[in-house]
């Protein structure tokens, strides 16, 4: 173990949440160990300002819960404690131990693996040293003692941090087998930190990639949110494609993007736009990214159905229904996102009409997302006959001029004169 004293690191208590400091102080006051751990220590050492603060302790979840009334135990695979202070949550985890340990605490805990080695339950408790080795990445296994102002490094994390290097702790194949989601975490942190990936860690990914098929669709959706809504969606996408892991999240999209340059450009543009909005602290929704990721497949499927004779609206509707159903087999997409996705897609046809209902469309709650999506399609090279420019200008006009614009663009139709009905009793 390497101990870095106060004068050899840049961490200051001023940059640590007061609530996290309170939790550690109370744990220590009850004769438990308590350390700031993980991403907060990593980001503080990099000169950043973490938003989340996690704490590791030798107290069991039940013991932590007893100390804090404002807490609750969550999780089944690995139980943790959330201590709530208003809107801030401090996550407290118990030191994890080795599964083959003879320690009484480990024997009394619960651990279960599948026949392939996947960890199904991981409530084996241990020591600080064992906990460090059980973590996934070296740069996430650094511990800060807020009492003595020291940083503890058991796995070479500080050196990897200085080298800007992502490395899995232990044998990569074994660690990925225990939890295949670690492969996604490797790529996510490499993208977020702009770090290189250790050669042995990268080499194990293609060997273990198929294990992602064992991960429940609901958990993969949670990982999707972490991958693409953290402000680094564009580099994350590039790494997922480079290491061929996108096909385990969106198999049809991964296949389509390989042969569809405009689809690839649209997805990249959507990722870039999302990253920019997050950087500007603007709201984002998973529905928009999902719509972009699946649109190349929907468009190709819809074109095929039109070629078979279906009307454009029916073809798009059928394609959307099929694609969402197939995607949900790999990634559990909640209805609160799948419904807006379909609205964004179907709105593309409504935007093409530019008819008398154009004024109403601008007021529709889905218009802005659909309009932004249209601009992305144009940016990606899709032929839209200048629709983006038309709708951009149309939104700037006062309502009376919008009506005039619609009237000018509406084709003139000759009215057919209806025959006059005779009134009873007026016959000659």
C-alpha positions in Angstrom: 0.0 0.0 0.0 1.2 3.5 -0.8 0.3 6.4 1.5 0.3 9.9 0.0 0.6 12.5 2.8 -1.2 15.8 2.8 1.7 17.8 1.3 2.0 15.5 -1.7 -1.6 15.8 -3.1 -3.9 18.6 -4.0 -7.1 17.4 -2.2 -8.7 20.1 0.0 -11.6 19.5 2.4 -13.0 22.8 1.1 -13.9 20.9 -2.1 -15.6 18.1 -0.3 -19.3 18.1 0.5 -20.0 19.1 4.1 -22.5 16.3 4.3 -19.9 13.7 3.2 -17.5 15.0 5.9 -20.3 14.7 8.5 -21.0 11.1 7.5 -17.3 10.2 7.8 -17.0 12.0 11.1 -20.0 10.2 12.6 -18.8 6.8 11.4 -15.3 7.4 12.9 -17.0 8.6 16.1 -18.7 5.2 16.4 -15.3 3.5 16.0 -15.8 2.6 12.4 -13.4 3.3 9.5 -14.6 5.8 6.9 -12.9 7.0 3.7 -13.9 9.1 0.7 -13.5 6.7 -2.3 -13.9 6.3 -6.0 -14.7 9.0 -8.5 -14.7 11.9 -6.0 -11.1 11.2 -5.0 -10.1 10.7 -8.6 -11.7 13.9 -9.8 -10.3 15.9 -6.8 -6.8 14.7 -7.6 -7.4 15.8 -11.2 -8.4 19.3 -10.0 -12.1 18.8 -10.6 -15.2 19.5 -8.5 -17.1 16.3 -8.0 -20.9 16.3 -7.7 -21.2 12.9 -6.0 -19.4 11.7 -2.9 -19.1 8.0 -2.0 -17.9 6.7 1.3 -16.4 3.2 2.1 -16.5 1.8 5.6 -16.1 -1.3 7.6 -19.6 -0.9 9.1 -22.2 -3.2 7.7 -25.2 -1.7 5.9 -27.4 -2.4 9.0 -24.9 -0.6 11.3 -24.7 2.4 9.0 -28.5 2.5 8.8 -28.7 2.5 12.6 -26.4 5.6 12.8 -28.4 7.6 10.3 -32.1 8.0 10.5 -32.1 9.8 7.1 -30.9 6.6 5.4 -32.1 3.5 3.7 -30.6 0.3 2.5 -30.9 -0.4 -1.3 -29.8 -3.0 -3.7 -29.8 -6.8 -3.8 -26.8 -7.7 -5.8 -24.7 -5.6 -3.5 -26.4 -3.7 -0.6 -25.5 -0.1 -0.1 -26.8 2.7 2.1 -28.1 6.0 0.9 -27.9 8.8 3.4 -30.1 11.7 2.3 -29.5 15.4 3.1 -32.2 17.2 1.3 -31.5 16.7 -2.4 -28.0 15.4 -1.8 -27.4 11.7 -1.3 -24.2 10.3 0.2 -23.7 6.7 -0.8 -22.0 4.5 1.8 -20.7 1.0 0.9 -19.2 -1.6 3.2 -15.7 -2.9 2.4 -16.0 -5.8 0.0 -14.0 -9.0 0.6 -12.9 -12.0 -1.4 -15.3 -14.8 -2.1 -13.0 -17.5 -1.0 -12.2 -15.8 2.4 -12.5 -17.8 5.6 -13.3 -14.7 7.6 -16.4 -15.1 9.7 -18.0 -12.0 8.3 -17.6 -13.3 4.8 -19.1 -16.6 5.7 -22.1 -15.0 7.2 -22.6 -12.8 4.1 -24.2 -13.8 0.8 -22.4 -14.4 -2.5 -23.7 -16.2 -5.6 -22.3 -16.7 -9.1 -23.9 -18.1 -12.2 -22.4 -21.2 -14.0 -20.5 -18.8 -16.3 -18.9 -16.9 -13.4 -21.3 -13.9 -13.4 -21.8 -12.4 -10.0 -25.4 -12.6 -9.1 -25.0 -11.5 -5.4 -22.0 -9.8 -3.9 -22.5 -9.1 -0.3 -19.1 -10.4 0.9 -17.6 -8.0 3.4 -13.9 -7.6 4.1 -11.1 -5.1 4.8 -9.9 -1.9 3.3 -7.2 -3.7 1.4 -9.6 -6.3 0.1 -12.1 -3.7 -0.9 -9.5 -1.9 -3.0 -8.6 -5.0 -4.9 -12.3 -5.8 -5.5 -13.0 -2.5 -7.2 -13.0 -2.4 -11.0 -10.6 0.3 -12.2 -7.3 1.4 -10.6 -8.2 5.1 -10.9 -11.4 4.5 -9.0 -9.7 2.6 -6.1 -8.1 5.6 -4.3 -9.2 6.4 -0.7 -9.0 9.7 1.1 -8.9 9.9 4.9 -10.5 13.3 5.9 -9.1 13.0 9.4 -5.4 12.6 8.6 -5.7 14.1 5.1 -4.0 11.1 3.5 -4.6 9.2 0.3 -4.3 5.4 0.2 -3.4 3.6 -3.0 -3.3 -0.2 -3.0 -3.4 -0.9 -6.7 -1.3 1.7 -8.5 -4.2 4.0 -9.2 -2.2 7.2 -8.7 0.4 6.2 -11.2 -2.4 5.4 -13.8 -4.0 8.7 -13.0 -0.7 10.5 -13.8 -0.3 8.4 -17.0 -3.9 9.1 -17.9 -4.5 5.4 -18.2 -7.6 3.2 -17.7 -6.7 -0.2 -16.3 -8.9 -3.0 -14.8 -7.7 -4.3 -11.4 -6.6 -7.9 -11.6 -7.1 -10.3 -14.5 -9.3 -8.5 -17.0 -11.0 -11.7 -18.3 -11.9 -12.8 -14.8 -13.2 -9.4 -13.8 -15.2 -9.0 -17.0 -16.6 -12.5 -16.5 -17.7 -11.6 -12.9 -19.5 -8.5 -14.3 -19.5 -7.9 -18.0 -20.8 -4.3 -17.5 -17.3 -3.5 -16.4 -16.4 -3.4 -20.1 -18.9 -0.6 -20.6 -17.5 1.2 -17.6 -13.9 1.0 -19.0 -15.1 2.7 -22.2 -17.2 5.2 -20.3 -14.4 6.4 -18.1 -11.9 6.4 -21.0 -14.3 8.7 -22.9 -15.1 10.9 -19.9 -11.5 11.4 -18.8 -10.0 11.3 -22.3 -7.6 8.5 -21.0 -6.1 5.7 -23.0 -7.0 2.1 -22.3 -4.5 -0.4 -20.9 -3.5 -2.9 -23.6 -4.4 -6.1 -21.6 -7.7 -4.5 -20.5 -8.6 -3.7 -24.2 -7.5 -7.1 -25.4 -9.9 -8.9 -23.1 -13.0 -7.0 -24.3 -13.6 -9.0 -27.6 -13.1 -12.2 -25.7 -15.7 -11.3 -23.1 -18.0 -9.1 -25.2 -20.6 -11.8 -25.7 -21.2 -12.0 -21.9 -23.1 -8.7 -22.1 -26.0 -10.8 -23.5 -26.5 -12.2 -20.0 -27.1 -8.8 -18.5 -30.8 -8.0 -17.9 -32.3 -5.4 -20.4 -33.3 -3.1 -17.5 -29.7 -2.9 -16.2 -28.4 -2.2 -19.7 -30.8 0.7 -20.0 -29.4 2.1 -16.8 -25.9 1.8 -18.4 -27.2 3.5 -21.5 -28.1 6.5 -19.5 -24.7 6.6 -17.8 -22.9 6.2 -21.2 -24.7 8.8 -23.2 -26.1 11.4 -20.7 -22.9 12.3 -18.8 -21.7 14.9 -21.3 -19.4 12.6 -23.3 -21.7 10.8 -25.6 -19.8 11.5 -28.8 -16.4 10.0 -27.7 -18.3 7.2 -25.9 -20.1 6.2 -29.2 -16.8 6.2 -31.0 -15.3 3.8 -28.4 -18.3 1.5 -28.4 -18.1 1.2 -32.1 -14.3 0.7 -32.1 -14.5 -2.1 -29.5 -17.7 -3.5 -31.1 -19.8 -3.2 -28.0 -22.6 -1.1 -29.5 -24.1 -4.2 -31.0 -24.9 -5.5 -27.6 -26.9 -2.4 -26.8 -28.4 -1.6 -30.3 -27.7 -4.6 -32.6 -29.8 -3.4 -35.5 -28.4 0.1 -35.3 -24.8 -1.1 -35.0 -25.3 -3.1 -38.2 -27.1 -0.3 -40.1 -24.5 2.4 -39.2 -21.7 0.4 -40.7 -23.3 0.7 -44.2 -25.2 4.0 -43.8 -22.9 7.1 -43.8 -25.8 9.5 -43.3 -27.2 7.5 -40.4 -23.8 7.5 -38.8 -23.5 11.2 -39.3 -27.0 11.8 -37.8 -26.2 9.7 -34.7 -22.9 11.5 -34.2 -24.6 14.9 -34.6 -27.2 13.9 -32.0 -24.5 12.9 -29.6 -22.6 16.2 -30.2 -25.8 18.2 -29.7 -26.5 16.4 -26.4 -23.0 17.0 -25.1 -23.3 20.7 -25.9 -26.6 21.0 -24.1 -25.3 19.3 -21.0 -22.2 21.5 -21.1 -24.6 24.5 -21.2 -26.7 23.0 -18.4 -29.7 22.7 -20.6 -32.3 19.8 -20.2 -31.8 16.6 -22.3 -34.0 13.6 -22.7 -33.1 10.0 -23.4 -36.0 9.9 -25.9 -34.2 12.2 -28.3 -31.0 10.1 -28.3 -32.9 6.9 -28.6 -34.8 8.4 -31.6 -31.5 9.2 -33.3 -29.9 5.9 -32.6 -32.8 3.9 -34.0 -33.8 6.3 -36.8 -31.4 4.8 -39.4 -33.1 1.4 -38.9 -36.6 2.9 -38.9 -35.9 4.8 -42.1 -34.5 1.8 -43.9 -37.3 -0.4 -42.7 -39.9 2.2 -43.7 -38.4 2.6 -47.2 -38.6 -1.1 -47.6 -42.2 -1.2 -46.6 -43.0 1.7 -49.0 -41.3 -0.2 -51.8 -43.8 -3.1 -51.1 -46.7 -0.7 -51.6 -47.5 0.7 -48.1 -48.4 4.4 -47.8 -45.6 6.5 -46.2 -47.4 7.1 -42.9 -48.4 3.5 -42.5 -44.9 2.3 -43.5 -43.3 4.6 -40.9 -45.7 3.6 -38.2 -45.1 -0.1 -38.9 -41.4 0.3 -39.0 -41.3 2.3 -35.7 -43.4 -0.4 -34.0 -41.2 -3.2 -35.2 -37.9 -1.5 -34.4 -38.9 -0.5 -30.9 -40.1 -4.0 -30.1 -36.9 -5.5 -31.4 -34.7 -3.0 -29.5 -36.6 -3.7 -26.3 -35.3 -7.3 -26.3 -31.8 -5.9 -25.6 -32.5 -2.6 -23.9 -35.6 -2.1 -21.7 -37.0 1.2 -23.0 -39.7 2.7 -20.7 -42.9 3.9 -22.4 -42.2 7.4 -21.1 -39.4 7.5 -23.7 -40.6 5.2 -26.4 -43.8 7.2 -27.0 -41.9 10.5 -27.5 -39.5 8.7 -29.8 -42.4 7.6 -32.0 -43.8 11.2 -31.9 -40.5 12.6 -33.1 -40.4 10.1 -36.0 -44.0 10.5 -37.1 -43.7 14.3 -36.9 -41.1 14.2 -39.7 -43.9 13.4 -42.1 -46.2 16.1 -40.7 -43.4 18.7 -41.1 -43.2 17.8 -44.8 -46.8 18.9 -45.5 -46.5 22.5 -44.5 -50.2 22.9 -44.9 -52.9 24.9 -43.1 -52.1 23.1 -39.8 -48.5 24.5 -39.8 -49.5 27.2 -37.2 -50.9 24.5 -34.9 -47.8 22.3 -35.4 -45.5 25.0 -34.0 -47.6 25.1 -30.8 -47.4 21.3 -30.4 -45.4 20.0 -27.4 -43.3 17.7 -29.6 -42.6 20.3 -32.3 -39.3 21.6 -30.9 -37.8 18.1 -30.6 -39.1 17.1 -34.0 -37.8 20.3 -35.6 -34.3 19.8 -33.9 -34.4 16.3 -35.2 -35.2 17.5 -38.8 -32.2 19.8 -38.6 -30.0 16.9 -37.6 -31.3 14.9 -40.5 -30.3 17.8 -42.9 -26.9 18.1 -41.2 -26.3 14.4 -41.8 -27.1 14.8 -45.5 -30.6 13.5 -45.8 -32.6 15.1 -48.6 -35.4 17.2 -47.1 -36.1 19.7 -49.9 -35.2 22.7 -47.7 -37.7 21.9 -44.9 -35.3 23.0 -42.2 -34.9 26.5 -43.6 -38.7 26.8 -44.2 -39.6 25.9 -40.6 -36.8 28.0 -39.2 -38.1 31.1 -41.0 -41.7 30.2 -40.3 -41.2 30.3 -36.5 -39.9 33.9 -36.7 -43.0 35.2 -38.4 -46.0 36.8 -36.5 -49.1 34.6 -36.6 -50.8 36.7 -39.3 -47.8 36.4 -41.6 -47.6 32.7 -40.8 -51.1 32.3 -42.2 -50.2 34.3 -45.3 -47.1 32.1 -45.8 -49.2 28.9 -45.5 -51.7 30.3 -48.0 -48.9 31.1 -50.5 -47.4 27.6 -50.1 -50.8 25.9 -50.3 -51.5 24.7 -53.8 -54.6 26.3 -55.4 -57.5 24.0 -55.7 -60.5 24.6 -57.9 -63.7 24.3 -56.1 -66.3 22.0 -57.5 -69.7 23.5 -57.6 -72.3 21.5 -55.7 -75.7 21.0 -57.4 -78.5 23.1 -55.9 -81.0 21.1 -53.9 -84.7 21.6 -54.8 -87.0 22.5 -52.0 -90.2 20.5 -51.7 -93.2 22.2 -53.2 -91.1 24.4 -55.6 -91.3 22.1 -58.5 -92.7 23.8 -61.6 
